[in-house]
Amino acid sequence: MSKNDPRWTLDSSEIAAGGRQWPDRRMLALAGFWILLVGVLFALAVKVELFEWLYEVTRAHEDWQLDEILALLLCIGVASLAFLAIRTRQLTHEIRRREAAEQLAHDSARHDPLTGLANGRRFREALSQAIENAGRSRLNCAVLFIDLDRFKPVNDMHGHAIGDEVLIDVAQQIAQAAPAGATAARLGGDEFGIVVPSVPGRESVLFLSQRLSRDIGKVRQLGERQLEVGATVGIAVFPEDGLDANALISAADQAMYAAKPSRRGMLGRGDLQGSAIAN
């Protein structure tokens, strides 16, 4: 997950601060519970005339110094309540810190550390879920594979730091172009993917792939450098191109590589089927 990614900032702050600032709803509820408990005990003591009984016992046995003992017990009780309240706050703080750490670990295991996009594991999970939902609702879902063109010369000529900036910039373009509910992922190196859980048909996916190819192919300004990369996009639609995740991934991958500019002059088998766009 990139240090600039908003999720990183949120999770790190939660770990450092242990969650929201006290008091919160749970702490206020706990305080209310203690106040209610003390009130109930006081009302019970009044009802059974406990205070009158203690007064009579104290008067009858003045040599026992019961008033000092009762005062000591009262102080101990108040101190115990204060200790329990502080300890409860500490435990709540620790639980929240651990929950935030677990959430960060969960997100890190399913997101690319450089771009903040989903990783290959999350991509497959999203695709399997989209296929399952589409099968139940008898709708279409789609997967897009995006491979950058001319990225290796940029990486070799300007260095990995500039290459990483290009990947981050491309990832932002893909995330912005992805429809609501879609999962954008970096699958490794200069390859990306998108899972679109619900599409009306192949034409809408082709329109999205054309937009991605156009946007990624624009000249980008990084500092004083003007860099240009391209993108080849292969698509596969459920259930036309496959009935499971592996079949759809294979179909989109084949369509993408068939349409690579270096293969058959930008025209591949996927293009003939309306399944790939090359820049």
KETIFI-416942 format. One record per residue (C-alpha): residue in three letters; residue number from 1; y, x, z. Coordinates in Angstrom, 2 decimals, padded with zeros to 5 digits. Layout:
KETIFI-416942
ala:NUM:Y:X:Z
...
This chain:
KETIFI-416942
met:1:000.00:000.00:000.00
ser:2:003.31:001.48:-001.00
lys:3:005.75:002.41:001.76
asn:4:008.32:000.31:-000.10
asp:5:006.08:-002.74:-000.12
pro:6:007.40:-005.53:002.15
arg:7:003.96:-006.06:003.72
trp:8:003.93:-002.47:004.96
thr:9:007.24:-002.93:006.78
leu:10:006.17:-006.20:008.36
asp:11:002.80:-005.01:009.59
ser:12:004.13:-001.72:010.91
ser:13:006.89:-003.45:012.84
glu:14:004.40:-005.88:014.33
ile:15:002.23:-003.00:015.49
ala:16:005.18:-001.14:016.97
ala:17:006.65:-004.16:018.69
gly:18:003.42:-005.93:019.50
gly:19:004.52:-009.11:017.76
arg:20:007.53:-011.33:018.35
gln:21:009.94:-010.73:021.20
trp:22:009.17:-012.34:024.58
pro:23:009.54:-015.11:025.55
asp:24:007.69:-017.02:022.88
arg:25:005.92:-020.37:022.91
arg:26:002.75:-019.11:024.55
met:27:004.63:-017.30:027.31
leu:28:006.86:-020.30:027.91
ala:29:003.76:-022.51:028.08
leu:30:002.22:-020.11:030.60
ala:31:005.37:-020.12:032.73
gly:32:005.42:-023.89:032.59
phe:33:001.79:-023.98:033.69
trp:34:002.54:-021.84:036.76
ile:35:005.56:-023.95:037.68
leu:36:003.50:-027.10:037.32
leu:37:000.71:-025.62:039.44
val:38:003.13:-024.67:042.22
gly:39:004.69:-028.13:042.07
val:40:001.30:-029.82:042.33
leu:41:000.28:-027.66:045.29
phe:42:003.60:-028.37:047.01
ala:43:003.22:-032.14:046.45
leu:44:-000.34:-031.98:047.76
ala:45:000.80:-030.12:050.85
val:46:003.46:-032.76:051.52
lys:47:000.99:-035.58:051.01
val:48:-001.53:-034.24:053.53
glu:49:001.32:-033.33:055.92
leu:50:000.33:-029.67:055.78
phe:51:003.76:-028.45:056.83
glu:52:003.83:-030.70:059.91
trp:53:000.37:-029.51:060.87
leu:54:001.39:-025.87:060.51
tyr:55:004.47:-026.54:062.61
glu:56:002.41:-028.09:065.39
val:57:-000.12:-025.25:065.30
thr:58:002.67:-022.70:065.43
arg:59:004.30:-024.44:068.43
ala:60:000.98:-024.71:070.23
his:61:000.07:-021.07:069.69
glu:62:003.33:-019.17:069.75
asp:63:001.61:-016.09:071.07
trp:64:-000.45:-015.86:067.86
gln:65:002.71:-015.13:065.77
leu:66:001.53:-017.51:063.08
asp:67:004.98:-017.73:061.50
glu:68:004.91:-014.02:060.66
ile:69:001.39:-014.35:059.26
leu:70:002.37:-017.35:057.12
ala:71:005.45:-015.55:055.84
leu:72:003.28:-012.56:054.93
leu:73:000.80:-014.80:053.10
leu:74:003.65:-016.47:051.25
cys:75:005.00:-013.10:050.12
ile:76:001.54:-012.05:049.00
gly:77:001.17:-015.30:047.02
val:78:004.53:-014.85:045.28
ala:79:003.72:-011.23:044.47
ser:80:000.34:-012.25:043.08
leu:81:001.94:-014.84:040.80
ala:82:004.45:-012.28:039.56
phe:83:001.66:-009.76:038.92
leu:84:-000.37:-012.34:037.01
ala:85:002.63:-013.27:034.86
ile:86:003.36:-009.60:034.04
arg:87:-000.30:-008.84:033.34
thr:88:-000.60:-011.89:031.10
arg:89:002.42:-010.73:029.12
gln:90:000.90:-007.26:028.74
leu:91:-002.42:-008.69:027.54
thr:92:-000.65:-010.95:025.06
his:93:001.29:-007.93:023.77
glu:94:-001.93:-005.92:023.35
ile:95:-003.77:-008.78:021.60
arg:96:-000.95:-009.18:019.11
arg:97:-000.81:-005.45:018.46
arg:98:-004.53:-005.39:017.74
glu:99:-004.32:-008.48:015.52
ala:100:-001.50:-006.85:013.54
ala:101:-003.53:-003.63:013.20
glu:102:-006.58:-005.57:012.03
gln:103:-004.48:-007.48:009.49
leu:104:-002.99:-004.23:008.20
ala:105:-006.46:-002.70:007.87
his:106:-007.68:-005.85:006.06
asp:107:-004.75:-005.75:003.64
ser:108:-005.09:-002.00:003.06
ala:109:-008.76:-002.43:002.15
arg:110:-007.79:-004.93:-000.56
his:111:-004.57:-003.47:-001.92
asp:112:-003.65:-000.42:-003.96
pro:113:-001.80:002.10:-001.75
leu:114:000.60:003.19:-004.51
thr:115:001.75:-000.08:-006.08
gly:116:000.98:-002.64:-003.37
leu:117:-000.95:-004.76:-005.87
ala:118:-004.48:-005.96:-005.17
asn:119:-007.21:-003.40:-005.77
gly:120:-010.47:-003.74:-007.68
arg:121:-012.29:-005.26:-004.71
arg:122:-009.70:-007.98:-004.21
phe:123:-009.56:-008.52:-007.98
arg:124:-013.28:-009.31:-008.13
glu:125:-013.05:-011.58:-005.10
ala:126:-010.19:-013.52:-006.70
leu:127:-012.06:-013.78:-010.01
ser:128:-015.25:-015.04:-008.37
gln:129:-013.25:-017.63:-006.42
ala:130:-011.38:-018.71:-009.56
ile:131:-014.66:-019.15:-011.46
glu:132:-016.13:-021.18:-008.61
asn:133:-013.08:-023.45:-008.44
ala:134:-012.90:-023.83:-012.21
gly:135:-016.60:-024.73:-012.35
arg:136:-016.13:-027.50:-009.80
ser:137:-012.99:-028.91:-011.39
arg:138:-014.13:-028.31:-015.01
leu:139:-010.97:-026.35:-015.78
asn:140:-010.37:-022.96:-017.37
cys:141:-009.53:-019.71:-015.65
ala:142:-008.72:-016.40:-017.29
val:143:-008.81:-012.68:-016.69
leu:144:-006.49:-010.15:-018.35
phe:145:-007.12:-006.42:-018.61
ile:146:-004.03:-004.25:-019.19
asp:147:-004.30:-000.62:-020.23
leu:148:-001.21:001.56:-020.62
asp:149:-000.69:003.43:-023.89
arg:150:001.05:006.81:-024.06
phe:151:000.95:007.14:-020.28
lys:152:-000.98:010.42:-020.20
pro:153:001.72:012.38:-022.13
val:154:004.33:011.06:-019.68
asn:155:002.19:012.16:-016.75
asp:156:001.46:015.58:-018.26
met:157:005.01:016.30:-019.40
his:158:007.01:015.01:-016.42
gly:159:004.54:015.38:-013.57
his:160:002.58:013.05:-011.34
ala:161:005.61:012.00:-009.30
ile:162:007.30:010.54:-012.39
gly:163:003.96:009.10:-013.48
asp:164:003.67:007.32:-010.15
glu:165:007.16:005.88:-010.57
val:166:006.15:004.54:-013.98
leu:167:003.03:002.95:-012.49
ile:168:005.06:001.35:-009.70
asp:169:007.60:000.01:-012.22
val:170:004.85:-001.38:-014.44
ala:171:003.16:-002.96:-011.40
gln:172:006.40:-004.76:-010.56
gln:173:006.67:-006.06:-014.13
ile:174:003.09:-007.34:-014.00
ala:175:003.62:-008.99:-010.62
gln:176:006.77:-010.72:-011.87
ala:177:005.08:-011.93:-015.03
ala:178:001.95:-013.21:-013.30
pro:179:001.93:-017.01:-012.88
ala:180:002.09:-018.61:-009.44
gly:181:-001.28:-018.37:-007.73
ala:182:-002.47:-015.51:-009.95
thr:183:-003.78:-012.21:-008.56
ala:184:-002.30:-009.04:-010.06
ala:185:-004.27:-005.86:-009.42
arg:186:-004.33:-002.17:-010.19
leu:187:-007.90:-001.40:-011.16
gly:188:-007.51:002.37:-011.25
gly:189:-005.50:005.03:-013.07
asp:190:-003.33:003.27:-015.65
glu:191:-005.42:000.10:-015.81
phe:192:-004.30:-003.22:-014.37
gly:193:-005.68:-006.74:-014.30
ile:194:-004.62:-010.32:-013.65
val:195:-006.75:-013.27:-012.58
val:196:-005.20:-016.61:-013.52
pro:197:-007.07:-019.33:-011.60
ser:198:-006.04:-022.29:-013.78
val:199:-004.98:-022.23:-017.44
pro:200:-004.64:-025.09:-019.94
gly:201:-006.13:-023.02:-022.75
arg:202:-006.33:-019.68:-024.52
glu:203:-002.89:-020.07:-026.10
ser:204:-001.10:-019.92:-022.74
val:205:-002.98:-016.73:-021.83
leu:206:-002.09:-015.18:-025.19
phe:207:001.57:-016.01:-024.54
leu:208:001.33:-014.25:-021.15
ser:209:-000.34:-011.20:-022.73
gln:210:002.39:-011.01:-025.38
arg:211:005.06:-011.10:-022.69
leu:212:003.34:-008.36:-020.72
ser:213:002.96:-006.16:-023.79
arg:214:006.62:-006.70:-024.72
asp:215:008.02:-006.08:-021.24
ile:216:005.91:-003.01:-020.50
gly:217:006.72:-001.54:-023.92
lys:218:010.48:-001.50:-023.26
val:219:012.17:001.84:-022.70
arg:220:012.55:002.43:-018.96
gln:221:015.23:004.54:-017.32
leu:222:014.01:006.72:-014.44
gly:223:016.85:008.89:-013.23
glu:224:018.09:010.84:-016.23
arg:225:014.86:010.29:-018.15
gln:226:014.16:007.62:-020.70
leu:227:010.45:006.96:-020.85
glu:228:008.41:004.68:-023.04
val:229:004.85:003.52:-022.60
gly:230:002.96:000.71:-024.25
ala:231:000.29:-001.72:-023.14
thr:232:-002.86:-003.16:-024.66
val:233:-003.99:-006.44:-023.14
gly:234:-007.45:-007.94:-023.46
ile:235:-008.22:-011.44:-022.22
ala:236:-011.30:-013.50:-021.45
val:237:-011.37:-017.21:-020.63
phe:238:-013.92:-019.09:-018.55
pro:239:-016.23:-020.62:-019.69
glu:240:-015.80:-019.68:-023.38
asp:241:-016.17:-015.92:-022.94
gly:242:-018.47:-015.82:-019.92
leu:243:-019.85:-017.81:-017.03
asp:244:-019.61:-015.20:-014.27
ala:245:-017.31:-012.41:-013.15
asn:246:-019.26:-009.59:-014.79
ala:247:-019.37:-011.37:-018.15
leu:248:-015.64:-012.13:-018.12
ile:249:-014.72:-008.59:-017.06
ser:250:-016.91:-007.15:-019.81
ala:251:-015.42:-009.49:-022.43
ala:252:-011.83:-008.70:-021.45
asp:253:-012.59:-004.96:-021.33
gln:254:-014.20:-004.99:-024.77
ala:255:-011.34:-007.01:-026.24
met:256:-008.82:-004.59:-024.79
tyr:257:-010.47:-001.45:-026.11
ala:258:-011.16:-003.01:-029.50
ala:259:-007.42:-003.61:-029.86
lys:260:-006.30:-000.12:-028.84
pro:261:-003.77:001.27:-031.36
ser:262:-005.97:004.34:-031.86
arg:263:-008.87:002.12:-032.95
arg:264:-008.72:000.38:-036.31
gly:265:-004.92:000.45:-036.45
met:266:-004.11:-002.00:-033.64
leu:267:-006.68:-004.55:-034.85
gly:268:-009.90:-004.90:-032.94
arg:269:-012.72:-007.39:-032.52
gly:270:-010.80:-009.02:-029.70
asp:271:-007.83:-009.58:-032.00
leu:272:-009.98:-011.42:-034.49
gln:273:-011.02:-013.77:-031.68
gly:274:-007.48:-014.15:-030.38
ser:275:-008.38:-012.23:-027.23
ala:276:-006.22:-009.10:-027.29
ile:277:-002.67:-007.96:-027.79
ala:278:-001.72:-004.36:-028.52
asn:279:001.72:-002.82:-028.33
